[in-house]
Amino acid sequence: MKMNSVTLKILLSLFAINSVSLYLYFSSHPDYFRHHLQRPSPHRRSNAADHHHFPPLTTSLAKPWPILPSYLPWSLNSTVPFRSCEGYFGNGFTTRVDILKQELHRKSDSGAGNGGGWFRCFYSDTLRSSICEGARIRMDPEKIRMSAGGERLESVFGRREEEEMSVFEAGAFDVDGGEGLKGGGKKVMSDQLLDLYVQLGAVSRHAMRELIGSIQLVGTEEFECSEDIGIKEISVSRNLERGPHAFLGRSQLAIQFKVLKEVSVRKIKRPEADDFAKYQPVPTAILREGVDLLFLWGSTLQRLVKGKGLDAESKWVEEPTLLITRYEYANLFHTVTDWYSAYVASRVTGLPNRPHLVFVDGHCVTPLEETWKAMFSSLRYAKNFTGTVCFRHGIFTPLGYETAIFQGLTERIDCRGASAHDLWQQPDDHKTARLSEFGEMIRAAFGFPVDRHRNSKPVFGHNVLFVRREDYLAHPRHGGKVQSRLSNEQQVFDSLKSWASNHLQCKVNVINGIFAHMPMKEQLRAIQDASVIVGAHGAGLTHIVSATPKTVVLEIISSEYVRPHFQLISQWKGLEYHAIYLDGSHANPTVVIDKLSSILKSIGC
């Protein structure tokens, strides 16, 4: 009896501890409970309190959000102060502008409330930028003038930049305006609304503004997108790291990923369709990647069964999708601003899982695409679709130029990095944990632990990562030569290696960070494991956005490149930052060693 009493007390104690742990987790992640269907409001400008979220699917192949230690709620709050840190880096998109109201009264043939589409924007007075989203959006890639995009760099070398930039013809993007709308051609957003909420800013061409400005309203009768069909099982010739099966959407389409020599489709339902009755092989060349099947719906699958490929038929993208336009896509700093804009757009619109991506540009593939694919659920170029494609939920991502990371280069953003724990207990308008959250998101996307805190004295010594600038081909108009910002970089690196090998106080490992020739995962591993990151001013240092707490940054700055990029990122992340300013581009190795020695002493080495 005594033993039973002790056992009961132990069980009750464990239950209490578990309950407290769950409460603490979900109280700091309340957004996890927010994703439910609400009634859309009429056409009006309103505050953020009545933000409507698109309903999640009951089943999904989208990647879940990882648990991030620096995560703080993204709930819309109309009281976010103007030019506060949350206004710059978090959810300062507090002005909701309803452009198109959904018709709730209409029912689809299946009896589900379908209505027309809807369209709205969330505007940030601080950033002078909007995140727009809508439902029942149709894209016709044939009416977007640009190169195909997604090609290997070697195959498009010398291509002009103008060929890669999108030009939208009438009908490139449409929104279902409902049954009551007759005819078409009316723009969703007038020029006046664009000037208010999708401002041109400092760029000469604003591709996302042009995209949104081209969106037309069409009546439901003219909004043609084929619905789901009764295909049940698909086997795909790609060795993808996914579960044995998963179920998609309303028609319960099962997709099995196997290693085969062909794509096969077998009919399960609708026996009256005789041409669905048998497996019919389709050449694997039809699919660019197996993961593209996440996008395929309706008559697209029917055409696969008939062996006709992906041509001239409409398709539905059932899960939330970010539509993205990019400019300096091969530069790490500018691509980080694009990643951040996409991440913020996903959080502000309350997506329950990581969205899919569609690049609405004609750029070729770069190594940076690896991170896009890791962070989000899937990636496809607009021109890779053949025939029209329709999105149940599309989000139009602001340009990276509109993020605080870029705007901070020309305007003062008085923010400092702090821990999410401290800000949760004591909010401060001059502190932020958002860049730390974003850095954790990047590391988690590649499978790195994000809850690891480095001791002051690592067991295997301190890693000093020296970020190098190496020649490489970046884009079709690039000659392959990288301009040196440190003329004697190799001498400095060799001197640091020699000094470290004779350092007796503690073990110091100098890591050769040749990022231009390293896979992205290895670049992030080097950043994560570094106690000190050293480098001349250059885009590679943008990786410090993913550095762990207590990492120290030492930037070597030539007189021609005195720019604040990495001092600001360090400040906004709460990292210790030091700089060595040069007269010209030549560094005295002894000065660099002395500065590094001082830093290492300050962290216990």
N, C-alpha and C positions, 0 to 999 in steps of 0.2 A: 504493500500500500504506500509506503514511504517512497519507494522507487517510482511508482506511478505519479505521485505528487511532484517529485523532482522533475520527471519527464514533462509533465504538464507545464510546469513553470518555465522550463527551457523552451518548449514550443511556443508558449505565449510571448516570451522575450524575443524569440526570433521573428514572430509575427509582428510584434511592435516595431522592431528595428526595420523590417522590410517596409512596413507602412510608412514610417517616417522617411525612409529613403525615397520611396515613390512620391511622397508629398513634396519633398524638397526638390526632386527632379522636375516634376510637372509644374510646380509653382514657378520655377525659373524658365519653363518652356511652355507657357500657356498657349502659344500659337498652335500647339498640337491639337487643341480642342476647338479651334476656330473654324475648321473647314466644313461648313454646312451650308445648305442652300437657303438663301434669303430672297425675298421679293425685290426685284430691281425697282429703283425709284423712277419717277417721271423725269423728263428732260429738265435738268436744272443744274445749277452750281451749288454744291453742298459741302459741308465739312466732312471730315473723315470718319465720324462716329458711325455712319450707316454704310460703311464699305461692304459691298456685296462680293462674295467669293464664288467662283465657278465651282460647281459641285464635283468632288472627286469621283472617279469610277470606283465601282465596288471591287474590281480587280484590275491590276495594272502590271505592265512590264517595265514601268519607269523605275529608276533607281530611287531608293529611299534617301532622305536626308540623313547624313551621319550625325551622331551626337557630338557636339562641339563644346568644350569647356568654356569658351568665351561667348557663347550664344546668349543673346538677350532678346526678349520679345520684339517682334516687328509689328505688333498691333498698331493700326493707325491711330494717332493721337493728335487731335487738332490743336492741342496746347504746346506742341513742340516749338520752342522759341526760334525766331528768325535768326539765322546765322549761328545757331548753336552747333555743337559737335554732332548731335543727333540729326540736326537739319542738314548738315554737310555729308555725313557718312552713313546715316541710318535712314529711318523712315520720316523724312521731312516732306514727303509728297502728300501734304495734308489737304489740298484743295481738290475735291472731286468734281469733275465736269462731265455730266451725262449728255452724250451727244445723240445717241439713238436708244430709244426705249424698246424693250422686248415686248412682243405681243404674247401675253400669258393665256389669253382665252382660247387660242387655236390649238387643236389637238392634231397630232400626226395620225397616220393610218393605223398605227399600232396602239393608239390610245394614249400615248405619252404626251405630256405637254411639251410642245416643240417650239411653237411660236416662230417669229422671225429672229433675226440676229439682234445684237446690242453692241454698242460701242461707247467707250468712255475713256477719260484720261485722268491721271492723278498728277497734279502740278506741284512743283517745289518752288516756292518763292526764293529760297536760299540759293538753289542751283540754277534757277531759271530754266527748268527742264521738266519734261513730262514723261511718265510711263503710261502708254495707252494700251488698251486691250479690247478685244471684242469676241463675239461668238458668231458662228456661221459665216466664215470669211472664205472667199474663193480666190485662188491665185492661178493665173494663166501664165506659165513661164514663157510661152511663145510671144507674149506681149511685153516682155522685159528685154530690152536690147542690151546685151552684154555678152562677154565670152562665157563659155560653159562653166568654168570654175572647177576646182578640184583636180586639175591636171598635175602631172609631175612637172617640176620646175624645168627639167632638161627639155621637155617637149614644147615649151612655150617661151624659150629664152629669146629676149628681144621684143616681146610683145609690149605694146604701148599701154600706159596706165589708163588712158581714156577707154580702151576696149574692155577693161575690167570693171569700170564703173557703170552702175545700173541707170538705165533710162526707161521710164515707165510710160507705156502707151495707155490710151483709154481702154479699160477692161482688164488691165493687169491685175488689179485687186478689186473685188466687189464684196459687199455685205448684203445679206438677205434683209431687205427692208420690210418684209411682211406681206401678207396677202393684199392689203389695201393699197399697196404701191403699184401704180401702173406705169409702164415704161421704165426708163432708167437714165443714167447720165448725170444725176444730181450728185455732187460731191458730199461725202460724209462730213468733212470739215471745210468750212469756208476759209478764204484767205484771212479774214479777220480773226477767226478762231486760231488759225495757224500762227498768226503774228502774236497772239496772246499766250498760247500754250506750247507751241513747238517752234520756238524762236530760232532764227538763222544763226545767231551767235557770231563767233569770230571766224567760222569756216566759210570758204568761198562757195562750196557746194555742200548742202546738208542732205545726204541721201535719204535719211529716215524721214525728214520733213517732206521731201519729194514723194516718197512712198505713201506716207499718210495722206498727203495732199492729193494723190491720184485715186484714192479709194472712192468707188462709186456705190450708190445705193441701187439695187435692182429689186424688182418684185419677186415674191416667192416663186411664181410661175416661171420666171426667167432664171432663177437660181437653181441650176441643175447640177446635182452631184449624186451619183448612184449610191443606193443604200447597200447595207450588208447583204451578202448572199449566204447560202447554206453550206459553205465549205467548212469542213470540220478539222481535218488533219493535214498538216504540211510538214514535210521533212526538208531540211535545208543543208546544202553541202558546205557548211562552214563549221569549224571546230570552235564554237563559242563557249566561253566560260559562263554558262547559265544552267539553271536547273533542268531536269529532264522534260518538263513541260510547264506551260503557264497558260492562263486563260485571258482572253482579251474581250473587253467591251460587251455590247448587248447581245450579240449573236453567239456568245460563248465559243469563239474561235480558238481551237487548241493549236499551239505551235510547238512542234518538237524539233529541237536542234540535234542533228546527228551528223556524223561524218559519212557522207555518201558521195557518189560520183555524179549525181544529178539531183535536180529539184523535182519532187513528186507531189501531186495533190490528189487526195482521195475524197470522193463524195460520201457524206454521211446522211445528209438530209436532202429533201426535195427529189425523190426518185423520178419525178416526171422529166427531169433534165437529163436526157439520155447521154449527152456528151460529157456529163460529170461522172459517169458510171464506172470508169476505170482510171487507174493511174495513167497519166500521160507525162512522160519526161519532158522537161523544159531545160534548154542549155543553161548552165550556171552563169554564162556571160550576161544573161538578162539581169542578174542581180549584181550590183557593184559590191555590196557587202550583205551578208546574211542579216545583219541587224536592220537593214532597210525594210524588212518585212514588218517591223513595227508600224510602218507608215501605210502598209497596203491594205485596202479595204474594197468592198463592193466589187464592181465590175473588173477591177484590176485583177483580182484573184480568178475571176471567171476567164479572163483572157489568158492567164497563166495556164489554166486547165486546158484551154483550147489551143495552147501552144503559140499564141500570137504575141506574147511579150507584153511589155509595159508601154503600149502606145495608144494614143487617141481616146483614152477613157478617163473618166473622173475617178478620184479616190478621196476617201475621207481619212484625215488624221484625227484620231479619236482623243488623244491625250494632249494636254497643254503643250504648246510649242512657242518658243521664242523665235521671232523673225529679226535677223541681225544684219546690219550693214557695217562694213569695216573699211578703214582707210589704211593706216600704217600697220598692216597685218603681220609683217615679218619682223617688226621691232618689239622686243620683249616689254619695254616700258609701256608702249601704247597698247599692246595686246593685254597687258595686265589691267589697264583701264577698261578695256572691253570686257574682260572676264568679270571685273568688279561690277560693271553696269549690268551684265546679265545676271549676276548673283543677286544684286539689289532688286532688279525687276522681278525675279522669281519670288523673293521674300515679300516684297511690297504687295504683290497680287495674291499672296497667301496660298501658293501652290503646295499641295500636300506631299508631292514628290518632286524629284528633279525633272525639269522639263526636257523635251526634245528641242533640237536646234535646227533651223534652216538658215543658211547663209544666203542672203539676197545680194550677192555680189559675184564677180567673175574671177576672183583671185585664185591662184594655184595653191597647191598644198605646201605647207611649211612644217618644220618639226614642232612648232607651237600648237599645231592641231591636236597633238597627243593629249595636251592638257584640256582642251575643249571637250574631247571625248571622255576623258576621265571624270571631269567635274559634272557633266550632264548626261542625260540618258542615251541620246544618240545624236548623230550629226549628219546632215545632208545638204547639198547645194541645191538652190532653187532650180537651176537648169537641169539637174539630174532627174527631175520629174518630167515625164512626157504626158502631155494632156493636162487638163486642169486638176487641181488638188484643192480640197476643202478642209478647213480647220474648224473643229468644234470650238476651240478656244485658242486664239492667237494673241501673243503679247509682243508689242513693238518696242524693242529695246533702245534706250537713248544711246547716242554716240558716246564713246569713251571720253571724248573731249569735254563732256558735260559732267563728268565725275569730279569729286573734290580732289582726287589724286592729281588730275591734270589742272584744274582751276587754281589749285594752291600754288602753282608756279607763278601766277600773275596777280593773285590777290591774297591778302593775309588771312590765314585760317588759324585762329588762336585755339588750337586743340592739342592735348597731350594724351598719350596712351595710358590706359589704366586697366586694371583687371576687371573682368565682368563681375566678379564677386564683390569687389569694393563698390562698383557702380550700382549694383543691385541693392546694396544696403544703403548707399548714400549717393544718389544721382548728382551729377555735376555737369553743367552745360559746357564746361571747358575741358572735359575729358571724354575719351571714347575707347571702347574695346572692339569697335567694328572691324578695324584692319586686322586685329589679332584673330577675330572670328573668321575673317576671310582667308587669312593665311592657314588657319587650321583646316578650313574647307579644302584648300588645295592639297595639303598633306594627306588628309583623310581620303581624298579622291584617289590617291595612289597607294592607299593601304598602309600609310605610316601611322603609328600611334600618335595621338594628339593630347594625351593626358600625362605624358612623361615630362618631368621637371628635372633638369640637370643639377647634379650636386656641384658645389663650388670647386671640388677637386675630383674630376672624372678618374675612374680606375685606370684607364689606359692613356691618360694624359690629355692635354688640351689640343684640339685640332685648330690650326690657323689656316683658313681657306683663302688662298690667293686667287681671286677671280681674274682670269686672263682675257685679253682681247686677241682673237685669232682670225685669220682670213677665212672667209667662207662665202658661198653664194647665197644671198638672202632672198632675192626676188628677180623677176625677168629682166629688170633694168639695172641690176647690180653687177659691178665688175669683178666682185670677189675679193677686193682689197678693203680691209678695215682700217680706217684712219687711226693712227696711234695717238693716244693721249698721254702715254708714258714712254718716252723714246728709248729708255734703257730698262724696259720691263724685265727682260731676261736676266740682266745683271742684278736687279733688285731681288728677283725670285731666287737666284742662285745664292746670293748673300744671306737671305733668310734661311734657306735650307742648311747652309753651312753653320750659321749661328745656332739654329735649333739643335743640330746634331751634337753640339758641345754645351748645350744648356743643362746645367747640373741641378738647378733648384727643383725642376719637375720636368716630366717628359712633354715635349712639344712636337707635334706632328704638322709639318707644313704640307698642305694639300694643293696639288696643281689643278686649279679649276679651269680646265679648257672646255668651257660650256658649249662652245660652238660645235664640238665633236663628241658630246656626251648625250645619251638619252635623257629625256626630261626627268625620269624617275631618279636617275643617278645624280642629276643636278640637285634635285630636292633633297636627296639623302645627304649630299655634301653640305648643303645649307643647314639642314637639321642637326647635323653632328658637329657643327663648328662652334667653338667658343668665341673666336674672333674671325670676322670677315674683312679681308683687306682687298683693295682693288683701286685701279684708276677709274675716274668718272666714265661710265659707260652703261648701256642698257642692262648688261648682265647683273649689275648690282641691284636691279629691281627685285631680284629674288629675295632680298631681305624682308619682303612682305610676308614670306613664309618662315622666317627665322623664329626660333623658339625664344621664350623669355630669357633675359640675362645675356643674350648674345650681344657682343660689342662690335660696332662697325667702325672701320678705319678707312677713310677715303683719301686717295692721293689725287689732288686737283691741280691740273696744269693751269697756267695763267689764261689760256684760251678757252677754258671750259669751267668757269666759275659759275656753276648753276646749283640750285638748291634741291634738286630732285630727291636725293637720298638722305640728306639731312632732315627733310620734311617727313619722309616715310618713317625714318627712325623715330622722330619726335612723335608722330601720330601712333606709332606702335609702342612707344615707351622704351625704346632701345637706347643704350648708351652710344653716343656718336662722337667721333674724333675726326679731324681733318688735318692733312699736311698740305699746305699751299706752296706751290712751286713758282719759281721765276723761270718761265718757259715750260718745257715738258721733261726736263731731266731731273731725276731725284737722286739725292745723296743716300746710298744704301745705309750708311751709319745713322742718319737721321731717322729713317724708317725703323731700323732695328731698335734704336733707343725708345721710340714711341711705342712700339709693340711690347718691348720689355716692361715699360711702365704700365701698360694696360694689363699685361699678364700678372704683374705683381698685385694690381688692384683686385684681381679676381682669385688671388690666393696661390699664385704660382711663383 
